[in-house]
């Protein structure tokens, strides 16, 4: 199995051993077997947040394919408690939440990948992230060899971060997510909108609500315009999504930047979040940059400077060459070191 077939960037060499797990019990069985044999283990879901080396992976690659969700409770006071299998495609779940009038996930429309990965990365977009709606998760603890449950407060959520991510090394997690439980309000209105671009598009103020179906439609349109909704005919979508996280820096460091640099508050801290896309473009990297580094096989997206895309036939090293040039240029121009958002497996920036 060539791992490029399982990733949205379509890069990655062969797996030494490949296992597909279609149920929770099969996931646990596969993990236990790999651990008992002393094999390296790489977990793959939707393959949207991984960059795998051209040499591939010298161990067991486990594809999570356990799909489905069920409502464990639903009432006007507590809302809907929705239990979701780790292998459930994320955007299908978001679509169903809007159709069922479960409010809270609509701004996370169009994000590729599977539900089990969302709490690991604390997936977010357009002012929302899953830490706002995750109630609990069940995992297989490889260290204790047992199933465990963690509540929201125990998951240590941060910006694109969680306790689960911090317990993962080179793509091999201590905690393998089995199910995710979301607590969602009932109603056809969205959660309060926190992102100015989205609120403006919907004709409301930040902090106000809109119909969830309208929010989903607007988010999908915004993401598609940036090449962030998977489409076979659009090479700009052959990527890991955003390659760099938005850096969080001190107020003092932010004060050294030009006045026009976007700044976003970070709750409860003397820090601000910057726009990686703004830093990249202002450091001189235009949309489509990088063709000369890869023979045209890899470039920044032609729609958005935050994605490194496979234009056809690219290798992992092609994508990394573009990312390295961008990272070095931003550091030289602004003194800020961008951090990669995808997991780098068998390779480094």
N, C-alpha and C positions, 0 to 999 in steps of 0.2 A: 504494500500500500504506500503510494507516494503521498506525503502529507499535504502537498500543494492542492490536492483534490478536496481537502477538508478545511481549507482556510480561505477567507474572503480576499486575501491578497494574491492567492494562487502561487505561493512560493513555499518551499519546504521539501526536503529530501525524504527518503524512505523511512518507514518505521521497521525496527527489528522485529517487533511483534505487534499485532493489531487485534483489539477486542472491541466488539460493539455490545453494549449493555442496554437492553430494552426495558428493564424493570429495576426497581430498587434492589431486589434480591440479587439480580445479575450484576449490578454495580458493586455491591458489597463483595460478592463472590470473586469478581475479577480483581478488585483491589487486594483482597486477602491473598489470592493466589500469587500476585506479583510480589507482594511483600514477603510471603513465605519463601519465594524463590530468590529473594534478594535482588530483584530486578528494579531498574529505574522505572518510574511511572510518570507519564504525562497524561493529564486529563484534557480532553478536547470536547467542547460543546459545539457552538456555532462557528468556531474558528475565526471570529472577527477581531479578537484582541490578542493575537499571537503572531509573532514573526519567528519562524523556525528555520534553522540553518540549512544550507544546501546539502550538508552532509546527512541530514535527517536526525533521527533520534535512536540511540542505542539502548533501547529498553522497550517496555510495554506502553503502547498508546491506547488509552481507553476512551472510546467515543460514547458519551452519555446520550442515550436515545429514549429515556423514560418520559413519555408524554402524558398530558392530561391534567385536569384540575377539577376540584369539587368545592361546593360551598358547605362549610361545616356549620355556619350559623348566619342568620340574616334577620335583622330587626331594625326598627327605626331609631333605636337608641344607640346600639353598638355598631350599626352598619353591617357590612358583609365581611365575614371571615372566609377567605378563599385560600384553600390549600392546593399548592401547585407542585407538580413533579419537576425535578431539576432539568429534565430534557425537553420541557415544553417550550416551543419557540416563543420568544418574548413578545414580538409584535402581534402575534395571534392572540396572546393573553390580553394585551392592551386593547386590541380591537374588541374583544369579547367584553372587557370591563366597561367600555363605552356603550355597547349594545345592551348590556344588563343594567345600565345606570348605576354602576359602581364608580364613584368619583375618586380621583387621586393619581391615576397612572397616565392620563391622556397626554400630558406634556412630554412623556417619554416614548411617544410613538415613533416608529421607524427605526429604532435602534436594533441593529442585527444581533444575533446570538440567542442563547437559551436562558431561561429563567434562573437556573442554578448559579449562573455566573454573576448575576446582577448584585447580590449582596457582597460578593467577594470584592468587587471593584467599587462598590457603592455607585453603581451606574447612575448617571445623571445628564440632564440637558435642559436648556430653556428654564432655568431656575428651579427645577425639581430634581430630586434624586430618590432612590428607593429607600433610603433610611427614614424617609417621612411616612412610609406605608408598611414596611416590613414589621410584622409582629413577632415572628419567631422563625427559626430554621431548625431542621433536623439534619444531622451530619453523621458520617462514619468517621470516628476518631481513630486514625491509623496507629497512634501511639498507645492508646488504651485498648484498642481492638474492640470497640463497642459503639453503639448508636448513642448520640448525645443530642440534647436540645438546647439551643441558645435563644434567649429573648433579645429584643432589640437593644436594650441597655447593655447587654453583655457582649455585643458585637463590636464595640469600640469604633463606630463609624467616624470617618473623617472625609475630607475631600478626596474622592476617588480612592478611598482607603477603608480598610476594616481590619479587625483582628484576624479574620480569615486570610486576608492577603498577606498580612505580616507573618503568618505561620506557613506561608508558601515559599518554597525555594526552587528556583529555576523551573517553574511550572509544576512542581510536585508538591501538592498540599498535604498538610497534616490532616485537615478536615475536608472530607469529600461531601459536598452538599447533596442531600437526598431529596428534600422537599423545602419549599419556602411558603410561609403563611403570611398573607397580606391582610391588613385590616383597612377596609375601604368604606368611605361614607356613602350613603345612599342618595341618589339624586342625579339629575341630568345636567346640573351645573358643575363646572370644573372646580378644582381646588383654586384658592386665590393665586392669580398669576404674578410671578416674581420677576419676569424677564421683560425688559422694556420693548425689545424688538417684537416679541410675540404679542404683548398687550397692544402695542400700536397697530399691528396688523389686524387685530380683532376689534379695534375701535373702543378699547376700554383703558382704564388707568391701571398702573401697577398696583396690586393688592385687591383688585376687583376680580369678579368671576365672569366666565362666559359659558355658553353651552359647550359641554365636553366634546360633542361631535364636531363643533366648529374649531375647538382647540386642536383636536387630532388632525383635522384636515389642514389647518394652518401650519402645524408643525411638520407634517409630511411635505407640504409645499416648500417650506423653508429649507428642510433637510435636502430635498431633491435638488433645489437650486444650488446647493453646496456640494452635490455629489455624495451625499451621506445616506441615501436610500439605495439599497442594492438593486442593480438593474444590469442584466446580462449584456445589453447593448451599449452600456456607458462605461468606458474604461476608467473614468474618474471614480467609480465605485469599487474598483479592484484595489482595495487598500485595507489597512488595519483600523480605519476610521481616523480619528485624531491621533497623530503620531506623538504629539507632546501634550503634557498637561499644562494648564494655565498656572504659571508660577505664583506661589504665595511668598511674599517678601515683607520685610519690616517697613514701617511707615517711612523710616529714614532712607531706606534704599529706594523706595518708590519716589521720594522727593527728588532724587537725582535724575529722574526721567523727564522727558519733555512734558509740558503741561497737557498736551493733547493725548497722552497715553491713557487708555481706559483703566480705571481702577474700580474694584468692587470690594465692598466691606466683607470682612471675615468675622463671624459672630464671636463676640467675647474676647477678641485678641487685638493686640496692637499691631496688626498686620493687614495687608491688603492683597487681593488677588488681581493679577495682571492678565492681559489678553496675550496668549502666546501667538495667535494669528497676527495681531498688531505688531508685536515685536519682530516677527519674521518678515513681514512686508516692509516695515520701516528699516530693517537691516539690509534691505536691498534685494530680497528674494521675491520675485514675482511669481504669479500663478504660472505653472508649466515649467518652472526652473528645474534644471538637472539633466536635460537630455544629453548634454556634452559629457556628463560624468558616466553615463551608462549606455552610450550608443543609442539613445532614444528609448531604451527599454523601461526606464523608470524616471518619473518626474514628480514634482509637486502637482497636485490636482490643478487642472485648468479652471476650476471653479472656486477653489478654496486653498489657501496656503498651508493649512494645518494637516493635510493628508498627503502621504507619500504613496504614489499610485504605480501599479504595474501596467505599463502601456502595451504589454504583450511580450512574452518570453523573458521577463525579468527574473533575476535570481535574488535571493535574500541579500547578497552582497551589493547588488545594484541599488536596492531600496536603502540599504544602510549607507551607501556612499552619498546619496542625496541627503539623508537625514544628518549625517556627520557634517557635511558642508554647511547646512542650515544652522545646526547647533553651534558650530565654531563661529559662524558669522554673527549670530545674536550675542554670543559671549564677548566677542571682540568689540561689537558696537555698543552694547549696553551693560556688559559685566554681569549678565544673568545667564546661568547655566540651565538650559531647558532639560527637563526629565522626560524620558519616554513613557508613554501611556501603555502600549502593548507589552506583554511579556516577551522577552527575548530569549529564545530557547536555542542553546548551543552557539550563540553569537552575541556580540556586544557592540554597543554604539561607540 
